[in-house]
Amino acid sequence: MLQASKSTQVGIPGVVPTVWPIDRFEQTWVLYSLRVLDLLDHPGLGDVVRPQLLDLGAALRPEGMGMSDSFTHDGDITSTAIATLGKLGAPRAVGTLRRFERDGMFITYANELQPSLTTNAHAIHALACHGEDASKPARYLLERQQPDGRWVGDKWHSSWIYATTQVMLALLHEGQMSAVKAGTEALLRAQREDGGWGAGRVSTAAETAYAVLALCAVQRNRERESMTRAAWRRGYSWLMANDHIEDSHENLRWIGKELYCPVRVDRAWILGSLLVSPSP
């Protein structure tokens, strides 16, 4: 309890985080952001990244992985860990992932009432890394795309921008370009006048980073090239000037027992997005 209270850094005894400890969550998601952005082999990061990847691989158990080594295993962190490790993962990795499969979809925890959009998106990425069929979870995501191109209502994050971009990245692996195009158009419509993105009242650094990296991936696939490049550059410029995470309710987007912000996780996606410069 003392350590949990200390981790809040508010100096108030008895005040503890909504989710703690989350050391494996932080490690996995920081590395996953680099995987998505093709930065795991960045020359300036190699000395730091390699030991972390080896540690992550050693920590992945046949039962999966959780927010910490003492927390219950979950399908989302297991998926992101397997996707991050790619071919570095043990041969058993796909079998580990399949433990969370139910009727062709992937769950986060046992006995949950409905699957998570983003858990299935990350499972698709993990399956793709091992050349496995992901048509069933892809179909699940396609059926839940809104008429306006968005994906909304994820159970672990309150921002549709996060949900939409994570699903878009997954469906790019499946070649579902029609759905990706509709998601891209939703992002382009939602870009604010200042160049950023935010599902609330203002642009936020994390949501803008998610949008920027999704547009980066779309442009790599040569989809809607001129429009995505222009939006990407505006978002990138906004991030360059606003790359900090403010202490405000707008940044509390992750869902635990209440809304919270894993600052290291969001910060990794922000800084990673800034390492991928817009093309001319």
C-alpha positions as CSV (number, residue, x, y, z in Angstrom):
1,M,0.0,0.0,0.0
2,L,2.8,2.4,0.9
3,Q,4.5,1.8,-2.5
4,A,1.2,2.2,-4.4
5,S,0.5,5.5,-2.5
6,K,4.0,6.8,-3.2
7,S,3.6,6.1,-6.9
8,T,0.8,8.7,-7.3
9,Q,3.4,11.4,-6.4
10,V,0.6,13.5,-4.8
11,G,2.0,13.1,-1.3
12,I,-1.4,12.1,0.2
13,P,-1.2,8.9,2.3
14,G,-3.9,6.4,1.3
15,V,-4.4,7.8,-2.2
16,V,-3.5,5.0,-4.7
17,P,-3.7,4.6,-8.5
18,T,-6.7,3.0,-10.2
19,V,-4.4,0.4,-11.8
20,W,-1.0,-0.5,-10.2
21,P,1.6,-1.8,-10.7
22,I,1.7,-1.7,-14.5
23,D,5.4,-2.3,-15.2
24,R,4.8,-5.0,-17.9
25,F,2.0,-2.9,-19.4
26,E,4.4,0.0,-19.7
27,Q,7.3,-2.1,-21.0
28,T,5.1,-3.9,-23.6
29,W,3.3,-0.8,-24.9
30,V,6.4,1.4,-25.1
31,L,8.1,-1.3,-27.2
32,Y,4.9,-1.9,-29.2
33,S,4.8,1.7,-30.2
34,L,8.3,1.3,-31.6
35,R,7.2,-1.8,-33.5
36,V,4.2,-0.1,-35.0
37,L,6.4,2.8,-36.1
38,D,9.2,0.5,-37.4
39,L,11.6,2.1,-34.9
40,L,12.8,-1.0,-33.1
41,D,16.0,-1.0,-35.2
42,H,16.5,2.8,-34.9
43,P,20.3,3.3,-34.5
44,G,19.7,5.7,-31.6
45,L,17.6,3.2,-29.7
46,G,19.2,-0.2,-30.3
47,D,21.3,-0.3,-27.1
48,V,18.3,0.4,-25.0
49,V,15.7,-1.6,-26.9
50,R,17.5,-4.9,-27.3
51,P,17.8,-5.8,-23.6
52,Q,14.1,-4.8,-23.1
53,L,13.0,-7.1,-25.9
54,L,15.0,-10.0,-24.5
55,D,13.5,-9.3,-21.0
56,L,10.0,-9.1,-22.5
57,G,10.5,-12.4,-24.3
58,A,11.7,-14.1,-21.1
59,A,8.6,-12.7,-19.3
60,L,6.1,-14.1,-21.7
61,R,4.6,-17.3,-20.2
62,P,2.7,-20.1,-21.8
63,E,-0.4,-18.6,-20.0
64,G,0.3,-15.1,-21.5
65,M,1.2,-11.8,-19.8
66,G,-0.5,-9.3,-17.6
67,M,0.0,-5.7,-16.4
68,S,2.7,-7.0,-14.1
69,D,4.2,-10.4,-13.3
70,S,1.8,-10.7,-10.4
71,F,-1.4,-9.7,-12.2
72,T,-3.7,-12.0,-14.1
73,H,-2.9,-12.7,-17.7
74,D,-4.9,-10.8,-20.3
75,G,-5.4,-11.1,-24.1
76,D,-4.5,-7.5,-24.9
77,I,-1.1,-7.3,-23.3
78,T,-0.3,-10.8,-24.5
79,S,-1.3,-9.8,-28.1
80,T,0.9,-6.7,-28.0
81,A,3.8,-8.5,-26.5
82,I,3.6,-11.2,-29.2
83,A,3.3,-8.6,-32.0
84,T,6.2,-6.6,-30.5
85,L,8.5,-9.7,-30.3
86,G,7.6,-10.8,-33.8
87,K,10.0,-13.5,-34.9
88,L,11.9,-13.1,-31.7
89,G,9.0,-14.7,-29.9
90,A,9.1,-18.3,-28.9
91,P,7.5,-20.9,-31.3
92,R,4.7,-21.3,-28.6
93,A,3.7,-17.7,-29.0
94,V,0.7,-18.3,-31.3
95,G,-0.5,-21.1,-29.0
96,T,-0.3,-18.7,-26.1
97,L,-2.4,-16.2,-28.0
98,R,-5.0,-18.8,-28.9
99,R,-5.7,-19.3,-25.2
100,F,-7.7,-16.0,-25.5
101,E,-9.6,-17.0,-28.6
102,R,-13.4,-17.5,-28.3
103,D,-15.5,-18.3,-31.4
104,G,-12.9,-16.6,-33.7
105,M,-12.6,-13.5,-31.6
106,F,-10.1,-12.6,-28.8
107,I,-11.0,-11.8,-25.3
108,T,-9.1,-9.8,-22.7
109,Y,-10.2,-11.6,-19.6
110,A,-12.2,-14.7,-19.0
111,N,-16.0,-14.4,-18.6
112,E,-16.2,-10.9,-20.1
113,L,-19.5,-9.9,-21.6
114,Q,-18.2,-8.5,-24.8
115,P,-14.8,-8.5,-26.6
116,S,-12.7,-5.4,-26.9
117,L,-12.2,-3.8,-30.3
118,T,-8.6,-3.0,-29.7
119,T,-7.8,-6.4,-28.1
120,N,-8.9,-8.0,-31.4
121,A,-6.9,-5.4,-33.4
122,H,-3.8,-6.2,-31.5
123,A,-4.5,-10.0,-31.9
124,I,-4.7,-9.5,-35.6
125,H,-1.3,-7.8,-35.6
126,A,0.2,-10.6,-33.5
127,L,-1.3,-13.3,-35.9
128,A,0.0,-11.4,-38.9
129,C,3.5,-11.4,-37.5
130,H,3.4,-15.2,-37.5
131,G,1.7,-15.6,-40.8
132,E,-1.5,-16.9,-39.2
133,D,-5.0,-16.5,-40.4
134,A,-6.8,-13.5,-38.9
135,S,-10.0,-13.4,-41.0
136,K,-12.4,-14.1,-38.2
137,P,-11.3,-11.2,-35.8
138,A,-11.0,-9.0,-38.9
139,R,-14.6,-9.8,-39.8
140,Y,-15.6,-8.9,-36.2
141,L,-14.0,-5.5,-36.5
142,L,-15.4,-4.9,-40.0
143,E,-18.9,-5.5,-38.7
144,R,-18.5,-2.9,-36.0
145,Q,-17.3,0.0,-38.1
146,Q,-19.8,2.9,-37.9
147,P,-21.4,4.4,-41.0
148,D,-19.2,7.4,-40.6
149,G,-16.0,5.3,-40.7
150,R,-15.2,5.3,-37.0
151,W,-14.9,2.6,-34.4
152,V,-16.4,3.6,-31.1
153,G,-17.1,2.0,-27.7
154,D,-13.8,0.3,-26.9
155,K,-13.8,-1.1,-23.4
156,W,-10.3,-0.1,-22.4
157,H,-10.1,3.4,-23.9
158,S,-12.7,6.2,-24.1
159,S,-11.4,7.9,-27.2
160,W,-12.8,6.8,-30.6
161,I,-9.5,8.2,-32.1
162,Y,-7.5,5.6,-30.2
163,A,-9.9,2.8,-31.1
164,T,-10.2,3.8,-34.8
165,T,-6.5,4.1,-35.3
166,Q,-5.6,0.8,-33.6
167,V,-8.2,-1.0,-35.7
168,M,-7.0,0.8,-38.9
169,L,-3.5,-0.4,-38.3
170,A,-4.7,-4.0,-37.8
171,L,-6.9,-3.9,-40.9
172,L,-3.9,-2.7,-43.0
173,H,-2.3,-6.0,-42.2
174,E,-5.4,-7.7,-43.6
175,G,-5.6,-5.6,-46.7
176,Q,-9.0,-4.3,-45.8
177,M,-8.5,-1.0,-47.7
178,S,-12.1,0.0,-48.0
179,A,-12.6,0.0,-44.3
180,V,-9.2,1.7,-43.8
181,K,-10.2,4.4,-46.3
182,A,-13.4,5.1,-44.4
183,G,-11.5,5.3,-41.1
184,T,-9.0,7.7,-42.8
185,E,-11.8,10.0,-43.9
186,A,-13.2,10.0,-40.4
187,L,-9.8,11.1,-39.1
188,L,-9.5,13.8,-41.8
189,R,-12.9,15.2,-40.9
190,A,-12.1,15.2,-37.2
191,Q,-8.8,17.1,-37.5
192,R,-9.1,20.4,-35.6
193,E,-8.3,23.8,-36.9
194,D,-5.1,23.9,-34.8
195,G,-3.9,20.7,-36.5
196,G,-4.4,18.3,-33.6
197,W,-7.0,15.7,-32.7
198,G,-9.1,15.2,-29.6
199,A,-12.3,13.4,-28.8
200,G,-13.1,15.9,-26.1
201,R,-13.1,19.7,-26.1
202,V,-9.5,20.2,-27.1
203,S,-6.6,18.5,-29.0
204,T,-4.5,16.2,-26.9
205,A,-0.9,15.1,-27.6
206,A,-1.7,11.3,-27.2
207,E,-4.7,11.4,-29.5
208,T,-2.9,13.5,-32.1
209,A,0.0,11.0,-32.0
210,Y,-2.3,8.1,-32.6
211,A,-3.9,9.9,-35.6
212,V,-0.5,10.9,-37.0
213,L,0.9,7.4,-36.9
214,A,-2.3,6.0,-38.5
215,L,-2.0,8.5,-41.3
216,C,1.7,7.6,-41.6
217,A,0.8,4.0,-42.1
218,V,-2.0,4.8,-44.6
219,Q,0.4,6.9,-46.6
220,R,3.0,4.1,-46.7
221,N,0.3,2.1,-48.4
222,R,-0.3,5.0,-50.9
223,E,-3.9,5.5,-49.9
224,R,-5.3,9.1,-50.3
225,E,-1.7,10.3,-50.5
226,S,-2.1,14.0,-51.0
227,M,-4.8,14.5,-48.3
228,T,-3.2,12.3,-45.7
229,R,0.2,13.9,-46.2
230,A,-1.2,17.4,-45.6
231,A,-3.2,16.3,-42.5
232,W,-0.1,14.3,-41.3
233,R,2.1,17.4,-41.6
234,R,-0.3,19.6,-39.8
235,G,-0.7,17.1,-37.0
236,Y,3.1,16.6,-36.8
237,S,3.6,20.4,-36.5
238,W,1.0,20.5,-33.8
239,L,2.8,17.7,-31.9
240,M,6.2,19.4,-32.2
241,A,4.7,22.4,-30.4
242,N,2.5,20.5,-27.9
243,D,4.3,17.2,-27.2
244,H,3.7,17.4,-23.4
245,I,1.0,15.6,-21.4
246,E,-0.8,18.2,-19.3
247,D,-2.3,17.3,-15.9
248,S,-5.9,17.7,-17.1
249,H,-9.1,15.6,-17.4
250,E,-8.8,15.6,-21.2
251,N,-5.8,13.2,-20.9
252,L,-7.6,10.7,-18.7
253,R,-8.7,8.4,-21.5
254,W,-7.7,4.9,-20.5
255,I,-10.4,2.9,-18.7
256,G,-9.7,0.9,-15.5
257,K,-12.1,1.2,-12.6
258,E,-12.1,4.8,-13.6
259,L,-10.5,6.9,-16.3
260,Y,-6.7,7.2,-15.9
261,C,-3.6,8.1,-17.9
262,P,-0.5,5.8,-18.1
263,V,1.8,8.7,-18.8
264,R,4.8,6.6,-19.9
265,V,2.7,4.7,-22.4
266,D,1.1,7.8,-24.0
267,R,4.5,9.6,-23.9
268,A,6.1,6.8,-25.9
269,W,3.6,7.0,-28.7
270,I,4.0,10.8,-28.8
271,L,7.8,10.7,-29.0
272,G,7.7,7.8,-31.4
273,S,5.4,9.8,-33.7
274,L,7.9,12.6,-33.7
275,L,10.7,10.3,-34.9
276,V,8.8,9.6,-38.1
277,S,9.1,12.8,-40.0
278,P,6.5,13.7,-42.7
279,S,7.8,13.3,-46.2
280,P,8.1,16.3,-48.4
